[in-house]
Structure formats: structure tokens, C-alpha cells
Amino acid sequence: LVKLTPTQLRRVPLPEELLAAIRTAQAIPQRGAHKRQLQLIGKLMRRLDDPEPIRTALATLMAPRHLS
């Protein structure tokens, strides 16, 4: 999720708190704080009631264009 572009992120149905954590991680340099932010994102994702809409959106984004 952290490697997605802003346009791609808008296509994924994310709770506001998780989206904010992802945007923060994208802005932090690849050091200790970045790793802690990734851990927070993992924690927030584990708390999701139904992660299936996110999985579906990611699968659609990652599918090869020629199959669409």
C-alpha cells in the first residue's frame, strides 16, 4: 500500500486512519521511523473488520492491463 501512487490509493477503499498512516509512511525517509510507521499500518490492517474490499481493489490495480 505504501508504494501505491496517490491516484491508486484513491481507488482503494481504506478507512481514514489507515489512509493517513499510509500517507505519513510515504513521507518518512527509509529509516527507523519509517519502519515503526509500517508496523502501525500492519496493526491498523489487522483491526479491519473486513479486509476483502481492500484485497479486491489491490488485485484489480495489480492485474496486467491487457487482461482488463
PDB file with one MODEL, atoms N, CA, C and O in Angstrom:
MODEL        1
ATOM      1  N   LEU A   1       0.820  -1.199   0.000  1.00  0.00           N
ATOM      2  CA  LEU A   1       0.000   0.000   0.000  1.00  0.00           C
ATOM      3  C   LEU A   1       0.860   1.258   0.000  1.00  0.00           C
ATOM      4  O   LEU A   1       0.504   2.263  -0.615  1.00  0.00           O
ATOM      5  N   VAL A   2       1.985   1.197   0.688  1.00  0.00           N
ATOM      6  CA  VAL A   2       2.863   2.367   0.801  1.00  0.00           C
ATOM      7  C   VAL A   2       3.482   2.727  -0.552  1.00  0.00           C
ATOM      8  O   VAL A   2       3.837   3.884  -0.780  1.00  0.00           O
ATOM      9  N   LYS A   3       3.611   1.761  -1.435  1.00  0.00           N
ATOM     10  CA  LYS A   3       4.232   2.012  -2.740  1.00  0.00           C
ATOM     11  C   LYS A   3       3.234   2.475  -3.803  1.00  0.00           C
ATOM     12  O   LYS A   3       3.632   2.776  -4.928  1.00  0.00           O
ATOM     13  N   LEU A   4       1.959   2.533  -3.465  1.00  0.00           N
ATOM     14  CA  LEU A   4       0.960   2.986  -4.426  1.00  0.00           C
ATOM     15  C   LEU A   4       1.047   4.496  -4.626  1.00  0.00           C
ATOM     16  O   LEU A   4       1.431   5.238  -3.721  1.00  0.00           O
ATOM     17  N   THR A   5       0.689   4.927  -5.809  1.00  0.00           N
ATOM     18  CA  THR A   5       0.636   6.363  -6.100  1.00  0.00           C
ATOM     19  C   THR A   5      -0.626   6.948  -5.465  1.00  0.00           C
ATOM     20  O   THR A   5      -1.535   6.200  -5.106  1.00  0.00           O
ATOM     21  N   PRO A   6      -0.693   8.262  -5.323  1.00  0.00           N
ATOM     22  CA  PRO A   6      -1.914   8.873  -4.773  1.00  0.00           C
ATOM     23  C   PRO A   6      -3.172   8.511  -5.572  1.00  0.00           C
ATOM     24  O   PRO A   6      -4.237   8.300  -4.993  1.00  0.00           O
ATOM     25  N   THR A   7      -3.048   8.441  -6.882  1.00  0.00           N
ATOM     26  CA  THR A   7      -4.194   8.068  -7.725  1.00  0.00           C
ATOM     27  C   THR A   7      -4.638   6.643  -7.425  1.00  0.00           C
ATOM     28  O   THR A   7      -5.835   6.376  -7.319  1.00  0.00           O
ATOM     29  N   GLN A   8      -3.690   5.733  -7.288  1.00  0.00           N
ATOM     30  CA  GLN A   8      -4.025   4.345  -6.978  1.00  0.00           C
ATOM     31  C   GLN A   8      -4.641   4.234  -5.590  1.00  0.00           C
ATOM     32  O   GLN A   8      -5.593   3.479  -5.393  1.00  0.00           O
ATOM     33  N   LEU A   9      -4.107   4.977  -4.629  1.00  0.00           N
ATOM     34  CA  LEU A   9      -4.647   4.932  -3.267  1.00  0.00           C
ATOM     35  C   LEU A   9      -6.104   5.371  -3.216  1.00  0.00           C
ATOM     36  O   LEU A   9      -6.890   4.837  -2.433  1.00  0.00           O
ATOM     37  N   ARG A  10      -6.462   6.335  -4.044  1.00  0.00           N
ATOM     38  CA  ARG A  10      -7.857   6.801  -4.064  1.00  0.00           C
ATOM     39  C   ARG A  10      -8.809   5.709  -4.531  1.00  0.00           C
ATOM     40  O   ARG A  10     -10.000   5.761  -4.225  1.00  0.00           O
ATOM     41  N   ARG A  11      -8.312   4.734  -5.259  1.00  0.00           N
ATOM     42  CA  ARG A  11      -9.151   3.644  -5.772  1.00  0.00           C
ATOM     43  C   ARG A  11      -9.353   2.525  -4.754  1.00  0.00           C
ATOM     44  O   ARG A  11     -10.179   1.636  -4.965  1.00  0.00           O
ATOM     45  N   VAL A  12      -8.614   2.563  -3.666  1.00  0.00           N
ATOM     46  CA  VAL A  12      -8.700   1.511  -2.648  1.00  0.00           C
ATOM     47  C   VAL A  12      -9.569   2.010  -1.497  1.00  0.00           C
ATOM     48  O   VAL A  12      -9.321   3.089  -0.959  1.00  0.00           O
ATOM     49  N   PRO A  13     -10.589   1.231  -1.113  1.00  0.00           N
ATOM     50  CA  PRO A  13     -11.477   1.658  -0.022  1.00  0.00           C
ATOM     51  C   PRO A  13     -10.799   1.494   1.340  1.00  0.00           C
ATOM     52  O   PRO A  13     -10.876   0.431   1.955  1.00  0.00           O
ATOM     53  N   LEU A  14     -10.142   2.542   1.798  1.00  0.00           N
ATOM     54  CA  LEU A  14      -9.396   2.490   3.053  1.00  0.00           C
ATOM     55  C   LEU A  14     -10.057   3.366   4.109  1.00  0.00           C
ATOM     56  O   LEU A  14     -10.561   4.447   3.803  1.00  0.00           O
ATOM     57  N   PRO A  15     -10.051   2.891   5.361  1.00  0.00           N
ATOM     58  CA  PRO A  15     -10.514   3.766   6.445  1.00  0.00           C
ATOM     59  C   PRO A  15      -9.589   4.986   6.532  1.00  0.00           C
ATOM     60  O   PRO A  15      -8.407   4.901   6.200  1.00  0.00           O
ATOM     61  N   GLU A  16     -10.128   6.100   6.972  1.00  0.00           N
ATOM     62  CA  GLU A  16      -9.369   7.355   7.010  1.00  0.00           C
ATOM     63  C   GLU A  16      -8.089   7.233   7.845  1.00  0.00           C
ATOM     64  O   GLU A  16      -7.044   7.749   7.450  1.00  0.00           O
ATOM     65  N   GLU A  17      -8.163   6.564   8.979  1.00  0.00           N
ATOM     66  CA  GLU A  17      -6.987   6.411   9.850  1.00  0.00           C
ATOM     67  C   GLU A  17      -5.876   5.633   9.143  1.00  0.00           C
ATOM     68  O   GLU A  17      -4.704   5.992   9.249  1.00  0.00           O
ATOM     69  N   LEU A  18      -6.238   4.580   8.431  1.00  0.00           N
ATOM     70  CA  LEU A  18      -5.254   3.782   7.701  1.00  0.00           C
ATOM     71  C   LEU A  18      -4.671   4.585   6.539  1.00  0.00           C
ATOM     72  O   LEU A  18      -3.464   4.535   6.300  1.00  0.00           O
ATOM     73  N   LEU A  19      -5.497   5.309   5.829  1.00  0.00           N
ATOM     74  CA  LEU A  19      -5.025   6.139   4.721  1.00  0.00           C
ATOM     75  C   LEU A  19      -4.043   7.203   5.217  1.00  0.00           C
ATOM     76  O   LEU A  19      -3.024   7.458   4.575  1.00  0.00           O
ATOM     77  N   ALA A  20      -4.348   7.811   6.343  1.00  0.00           N
ATOM     78  CA  ALA A  20      -3.448   8.817   6.921  1.00  0.00           C
ATOM     79  C   ALA A  20      -2.107   8.193   7.302  1.00  0.00           C
ATOM     80  O   ALA A  20      -1.057   8.799   7.088  1.00  0.00           O
ATOM     81  N   ALA A  21      -2.137   6.990   7.862  1.00  0.00           N
ATOM     82  CA  ALA A  21      -0.897   6.302   8.243  1.00  0.00           C
ATOM     83  C   ALA A  21      -0.064   5.965   7.009  1.00  0.00           C
ATOM     84  O   ALA A  21       1.163   6.063   7.045  1.00  0.00           O
ATOM     85  N   ILE A  22      -0.715   5.573   5.929  1.00  0.00           N
ATOM     86  CA  ILE A  22      -0.008   5.257   4.683  1.00  0.00           C
ATOM     87  C   ILE A  22       0.635   6.516   4.111  1.00  0.00           C
ATOM     88  O   ILE A  22       1.793   6.487   3.692  1.00  0.00           O
ATOM     89  N   ARG A  23      -0.096   7.602   4.091  1.00  0.00           N
ATOM     90  CA  ARG A  23       0.459   8.862   3.573  1.00  0.00           C
ATOM     91  C   ARG A  23       1.638   9.335   4.421  1.00  0.00           C
ATOM     92  O   ARG A  23       2.612   9.868   3.891  1.00  0.00           O
ATOM     93  N   THR A  24       1.549   9.144   5.725  1.00  0.00           N
ATOM     94  CA  THR A  24       2.661   9.515   6.604  1.00  0.00           C
ATOM     95  C   THR A  24       3.882   8.662   6.290  1.00  0.00           C
ATOM     96  O   THR A  24       4.996   9.179   6.207  1.00  0.00           O
ATOM     97  N   ALA A  25       3.681   7.354   6.113  1.00  0.00           N
ATOM     98  CA  ALA A  25       4.795   6.455   5.797  1.00  0.00           C
ATOM     99  C   ALA A  25       5.452   6.840   4.477  1.00  0.00           C
ATOM    100  O   ALA A  25       6.671   6.740   4.342  1.00  0.00           O
ATOM    101  N   GLN A  26       4.668   7.273   3.516  1.00  0.00           N
ATOM    102  CA  GLN A  26       5.220   7.674   2.226  1.00  0.00           C
ATOM    103  C   GLN A  26       6.096   8.918   2.355  1.00  0.00           C
ATOM    104  O   GLN A  26       7.002   9.125   1.547  1.00  0.00           O
ATOM    105  N   ALA A  27       5.835   9.737   3.353  1.00  0.00           N
ATOM    106  CA  ALA A  27       6.581  10.983   3.528  1.00  0.00           C
ATOM    107  C   ALA A  27       7.824  10.820   4.400  1.00  0.00           C
ATOM    108  O   ALA A  27       8.681  11.703   4.423  1.00  0.00           O
ATOM    109  N   ILE A  28       7.930   9.706   5.114  1.00  0.00           N
ATOM    110  CA  ILE A  28       9.049   9.483   6.039  1.00  0.00           C
ATOM    111  C   ILE A  28      10.196   8.796   5.296  1.00  0.00           C
ATOM    112  O   ILE A  28       9.962   7.844   4.552  1.00  0.00           O
ATOM    113  N   PRO A  29      11.430   9.263   5.488  1.00  0.00           N
ATOM    114  CA  PRO A  29      12.583   8.590   4.875  1.00  0.00           C
ATOM    115  C   PRO A  29      12.717   7.147   5.371  1.00  0.00           C
ATOM    116  O   PRO A  29      12.198   6.793   6.430  1.00  0.00           O
ATOM    117  N   GLN A  30      13.412   6.332   4.601  1.00  0.00           N
ATOM    118  CA  GLN A  30      13.586   4.913   4.915  1.00  0.00           C
ATOM    119  C   GLN A  30      14.555   4.718   6.084  1.00  0.00           C
ATOM    120  O   GLN A  30      15.702   4.318   5.883  1.00  0.00           O
ATOM    121  N   ARG A  31      14.104   4.993   7.269  1.00  0.00           N
ATOM    122  CA  ARG A  31      14.911   4.814   8.478  1.00  0.00           C
ATOM    123  C   ARG A  31      14.031   4.209   9.557  1.00  0.00           C
ATOM    124  O   ARG A  31      12.989   3.630   9.250  1.00  0.00           O
ATOM    125  N   GLY A  32      14.426   4.332  10.797  1.00  0.00           N
ATOM    126  CA  GLY A  32      13.698   3.737  11.911  1.00  0.00           C
ATOM    127  C   GLY A  32      12.256   4.190  12.021  1.00  0.00           C
ATOM    128  O   GLY A  32      11.370   3.380  12.293  1.00  0.00           O
ATOM    129  N   ALA A  33      12.011   5.471  11.812  1.00  0.00           N
ATOM    130  CA  ALA A  33      10.647   5.985  11.914  1.00  0.00           C
ATOM    131  C   ALA A  33       9.756   5.376  10.837  1.00  0.00           C
ATOM    132  O   ALA A  33       8.575   5.128  11.076  1.00  0.00           O
ATOM    133  N   HIS A  34      10.308   5.139   9.670  1.00  0.00           N
ATOM    134  CA  HIS A  34       9.549   4.527   8.576  1.00  0.00           C
ATOM    135  C   HIS A  34       9.133   3.106   8.970  1.00  0.00           C
ATOM    136  O   HIS A  34       7.997   2.692   8.739  1.00  0.00           O
ATOM    137  N   LYS A  35      10.061   2.377   9.559  1.00  0.00           N
ATOM    138  CA  LYS A  35       9.765   1.005   9.980  1.00  0.00           C
ATOM    139  C   LYS A  35       8.656   0.997  11.036  1.00  0.00           C
ATOM    140  O   LYS A  35       7.756   0.159  10.979  1.00  0.00           O
ATOM    141  N   ARG A  36       8.710   1.910  11.983  1.00  0.00           N
ATOM    142  CA  ARG A  36       7.657   1.996  13.004  1.00  0.00           C
ATOM    143  C   ARG A  36       6.313   2.343  12.374  1.00  0.00           C
ATOM    144  O   ARG A  36       5.275   1.837  12.800  1.00  0.00           O
ATOM    145  N   GLN A  37       6.333   3.198  11.372  1.00  0.00           N
ATOM    146  CA  GLN A  37       5.089   3.568  10.697  1.00  0.00           C
ATOM    147  C   GLN A  37       4.510   2.363   9.954  1.00  0.00           C
ATOM    148  O   GLN A  37       3.293   2.175   9.938  1.00  0.00           O
ATOM    149  N   LEU A  38       5.363   1.552   9.344  1.00  0.00           N
ATOM    150  CA  LEU A  38       4.891   0.339   8.673  1.00  0.00           C
ATOM    151  C   LEU A  38       4.273  -0.627   9.683  1.00  0.00           C
ATOM    152  O   LEU A  38       3.283  -1.295   9.380  1.00  0.00           O
ATOM    153  N   GLN A  39       4.851  -0.702  10.874  1.00  0.00           N
ATOM    154  CA  GLN A  39       4.276  -1.546  11.920  1.00  0.00           C
ATOM    155  C   GLN A  39       2.898  -1.035  12.325  1.00  0.00           C
ATOM    156  O   GLN A  39       1.991  -1.832  12.566  1.00  0.00           O
ATOM    157  N   LEU A  40       2.730   0.273  12.403  1.00  0.00           N
ATOM    158  CA  LEU A  40       1.427   0.856  12.718  1.00  0.00           C
ATOM    159  C   LEU A  40       0.409   0.511  11.632  1.00  0.00           C
ATOM    160  O   LEU A  40      -0.738   0.181  11.935  1.00  0.00           O
ATOM    161  N   ILE A  41       0.826   0.585  10.377  1.00  0.00           N
ATOM    162  CA  ILE A  41      -0.071   0.238   9.273  1.00  0.00           C
ATOM    163  C   ILE A  41      -0.514  -1.219   9.396  1.00  0.00           C
ATOM    164  O   ILE A  41      -1.690  -1.530   9.206  1.00  0.00           O
ATOM    165  N   GLY A  42       0.421  -2.106   9.713  1.00  0.00           N
ATOM    166  CA  GLY A  42       0.078  -3.515   9.912  1.00  0.00           C
ATOM    167  C   GLY A  42      -0.919  -3.697  11.039  1.00  0.00           C
ATOM    168  O   GLY A  42      -1.862  -4.478  10.917  1.00  0.00           O
ATOM    169  N   LYS A  43      -0.720  -2.991  12.120  1.00  0.00           N
ATOM    170  CA  LYS A  43      -1.631  -3.061  13.266  1.00  0.00           C
ATOM    171  C   LYS A  43      -3.029  -2.596  12.871  1.00  0.00           C
ATOM    172  O   LYS A  43      -4.023  -3.237  13.215  1.00  0.00           O
ATOM    173  N   LEU A  44      -3.103  -1.485  12.153  1.00  0.00           N
ATOM    174  CA  LEU A  44      -4.398  -0.963  11.716  1.00  0.00           C
ATOM    175  C   LEU A  44      -5.090  -1.932  10.756  1.00  0.00           C
ATOM    176  O   LEU A  44      -6.310  -2.086  10.792  1.00  0.00           O
ATOM    177  N   MET A  45      -4.310  -2.577   9.908  1.00  0.00           N
ATOM    178  CA  MET A  45      -4.896  -3.527   8.959  1.00  0.00           C
ATOM    179  C   MET A  45      -5.431  -4.763   9.675  1.00  0.00           C
ATOM    180  O   MET A  45      -6.458  -5.315   9.281  1.00  0.00           O
ATOM    181  N   ARG A  46      -4.743  -5.193  10.714  1.00  0.00           N
ATOM    182  CA  ARG A  46      -5.228  -6.359  11.471  1.00  0.00           C
ATOM    183  C   ARG A  46      -6.532  -6.058  12.186  1.00  0.00           C
ATOM    184  O   ARG A  46      -7.300  -6.975  12.479  1.00  0.00           O
ATOM    185  N   ARG A  47      -6.797  -4.796  12.471  1.00  0.00           N
ATOM    186  CA  ARG A  47      -8.027  -4.397  13.157  1.00  0.00           C
ATOM    187  C   ARG A  47      -9.236  -4.292  12.224  1.00  0.00           C
ATOM    188  O   ARG A  47     -10.365  -4.154  12.695  1.00  0.00           O
ATOM    189  N   LEU A  48      -9.017  -4.354  10.927  1.00  0.00           N
ATOM    190  CA  LEU A  48     -10.121  -4.207   9.975  1.00  0.00           C
ATOM    191  C   LEU A  48     -11.130  -5.338  10.151  1.00  0.00           C
ATOM    192  O   LEU A  48     -10.753  -6.498  10.316  1.00  0.00           O
ATOM    193  N   ASP A  49     -12.409  -4.991  10.114  1.00  0.00           N
ATOM    194  CA  ASP A  49     -13.459  -5.998  10.205  1.00  0.00           C
ATOM    195  C   ASP A  49     -13.508  -6.855   8.947  1.00  0.00           C
ATOM    196  O   ASP A  49     -13.645  -8.076   9.028  1.00  0.00           O
ATOM    197  N   ASP A  50     -13.397  -6.220   7.792  1.00  0.00           N
ATOM    198  CA  ASP A  50     -13.487  -6.934   6.522  1.00  0.00           C
ATOM    199  C   ASP A  50     -12.446  -6.387   5.546  1.00  0.00           C
ATOM    200  O   ASP A  50     -12.683  -5.371   4.893  1.00  0.00           O
ATOM    201  N   PRO A  51     -11.287  -7.058   5.444  1.00  0.00           N
ATOM    202  CA  PRO A  51     -10.242  -6.574   4.543  1.00  0.00           C
ATOM    203  C   PRO A  51     -10.481  -6.942   3.071  1.00  0.00           C
ATOM    204  O   PRO A  51      -9.713  -6.530   2.202  1.00  0.00           O
ATOM    205  N   GLU A  52     -11.532  -7.709   2.789  1.00  0.00           N
ATOM    206  CA  GLU A  52     -11.766  -8.195   1.428  1.00  0.00           C
ATOM    207  C   GLU A  52     -11.914  -7.081   0.383  1.00  0.00           C
ATOM    208  O   GLU A  52     -11.359  -7.219  -0.707  1.00  0.00           O
ATOM    209  N   PRO A  53     -12.636  -5.980   0.661  1.00  0.00           N
ATOM    210  CA  PRO A  53     -12.707  -4.914  -0.354  1.00  0.00           C
ATOM    211  C   PRO A  53     -11.333  -4.332  -0.709  1.00  0.00           C
ATOM    212  O   PRO A  53     -11.095  -3.943  -1.852  1.00  0.00           O
ATOM    213  N   ILE A  54     -10.445  -4.278   0.266  1.00  0.00           N
ATOM    214  CA  ILE A  54      -9.090  -3.777   0.007  1.00  0.00           C
ATOM    215  C   ILE A  54      -8.333  -4.773  -0.865  1.00  0.00           C
ATOM    216  O   ILE A  54      -7.660  -4.382  -1.818  1.00  0.00           O
ATOM    217  N   ARG A  55      -8.443  -6.056  -0.540  1.00  0.00           N
ATOM    218  CA  ARG A  55      -7.778  -7.093  -1.350  1.00  0.00           C
ATOM    219  C   ARG A  55      -8.270  -7.058  -2.793  1.00  0.00           C
ATOM    220  O   ARG A  55      -7.478  -7.142  -3.732  1.00  0.00           O
ATOM    221  N   THR A  56      -9.571  -6.934  -2.956  1.00  0.00           N
ATOM    222  CA  THR A  56     -10.153  -6.898  -4.298  1.00  0.00           C
ATOM    223  C   THR A  56      -9.647  -5.690  -5.082  1.00  0.00           C
ATOM    224  O   THR A  56      -9.279  -5.819  -6.249  1.00  0.00           O
ATOM    225  N   ALA A  57      -9.626  -4.529  -4.453  1.00  0.00           N
ATOM    226  CA  ALA A  57      -9.149  -3.315  -5.124  1.00  0.00           C
ATOM    227  C   ALA A  57      -7.676  -3.442  -5.496  1.00  0.00           C
ATOM    228  O   ALA A  57      -7.275  -3.030  -6.585  1.00  0.00           O
ATOM    229  N   LEU A  58      -6.867  -4.006  -4.604  1.00  0.00           N
ATOM    230  CA  LEU A  58      -5.442  -4.181  -4.900  1.00  0.00           C
ATOM    231  C   LEU A  58      -5.240  -5.173  -6.038  1.00  0.00           C
ATOM    232  O   LEU A  58      -4.390  -4.962  -6.903  1.00  0.00           O
ATOM    233  N   ALA A  59      -6.013  -6.248  -6.042  1.00  0.00           N
ATOM    234  CA  ALA A  59      -5.905  -7.232  -7.120  1.00  0.00           C
ATOM    235  C   ALA A  59      -6.246  -6.590  -8.459  1.00  0.00           C
ATOM    236  O   ALA A  59      -5.601  -6.869  -9.470  1.00  0.00           O
ATOM    237  N   THR A  60      -7.252  -5.737  -8.465  1.00  0.00           N
ATOM    238  CA  THR A  60      -7.632  -5.033  -9.689  1.00  0.00           C
ATOM    239  C   THR A  60      -6.520  -4.088 -10.138  1.00  0.00           C
ATOM    240  O   THR A  60      -6.210  -4.008 -11.327  1.00  0.00           O
ATOM    241  N   LEU A  61      -5.923  -3.376  -9.190  1.00  0.00           N
ATOM    242  CA  LEU A  61      -4.837  -2.445  -9.529  1.00  0.00           C
ATOM    243  C   LEU A  61      -3.599  -3.163 -10.046  1.00  0.00           C
ATOM    244  O   LEU A  61      -2.908  -2.659 -10.931  1.00  0.00           O
ATOM    245  N   MET A  62      -3.320  -4.337  -9.494  1.00  0.00           N
ATOM    246  CA  MET A  62      -2.101  -5.049  -9.839  1.00  0.00           C
ATOM    247  C   MET A  62      -2.267  -5.973 -11.045  1.00  0.00           C
ATOM    248  O   MET A  62      -1.281  -6.516 -11.544  1.00  0.00           O
ATOM    249  N   ALA A  63      -3.499  -6.158 -11.518  1.00  0.00           N
ATOM    250  CA  ALA A  63      -3.740  -7.028 -12.670  1.00  0.00           C
ATOM    251  C   ALA A  63      -3.101  -6.416 -13.915  1.00  0.00           C
ATOM    252  O   ALA A  63      -3.117  -5.199 -14.099  1.00  0.00           O
ATOM    253  N   PRO A  64      -2.545  -7.267 -14.757  1.00  0.00           N
ATOM    254  CA  PRO A  64      -1.974  -6.747 -16.013  1.00  0.00           C
ATOM    255  C   PRO A  64      -3.040  -6.024 -16.829  1.00  0.00           C
ATOM    256  O   PRO A  64      -4.183  -6.476 -16.906  1.00  0.00           O
ATOM    257  N   ARG A  65      -2.671  -4.923 -17.425  1.00  0.00           N
ATOM    258  CA  ARG A  65      -3.610  -4.081 -18.174  1.00  0.00           C
ATOM    259  C   ARG A  65      -4.248  -4.820 -19.358  1.00  0.00           C
ATOM    260  O   ARG A  65      -5.405  -4.569 -19.694  1.00  0.00           O
ATOM    261  N   HIS A  66      -3.505  -5.715 -19.978  1.00  0.00           N
ATOM    262  CA  HIS A  66      -4.039  -6.367 -21.175  1.00  0.00           C
ATOM    263  C   HIS A  66      -5.169  -7.344 -20.863  1.00  0.00           C
ATOM    264  O   HIS A  66      -5.875  -7.770 -21.777  1.00  0.00           O
ATOM    265  N   LEU A  67      -5.354  -7.705 -19.615  1.00  0.00           N
ATOM    266  CA  LEU A  67      -6.444  -8.601 -19.240  1.00  0.00           C
ATOM    267  C   LEU A  67      -7.728  -7.846 -18.939  1.00  0.00           C
ATOM    268  O   LEU A  67      -8.791  -8.462 -18.861  1.00  0.00           O
ATOM    269  N   SER A  68      -7.663  -6.551 -18.770  1.00  0.00           N
ATOM    270  CA  SER A  68      -8.846  -5.759 -18.420  1.00  0.00           C
ATOM    271  C   SER A  68      -9.821  -5.661 -19.563  1.00  0.00           C
ATOM    272  O   SER A  68     -10.868  -5.028 -19.428  1.00  0.00           O
TER     273      SER A  68
ENDMDL
END
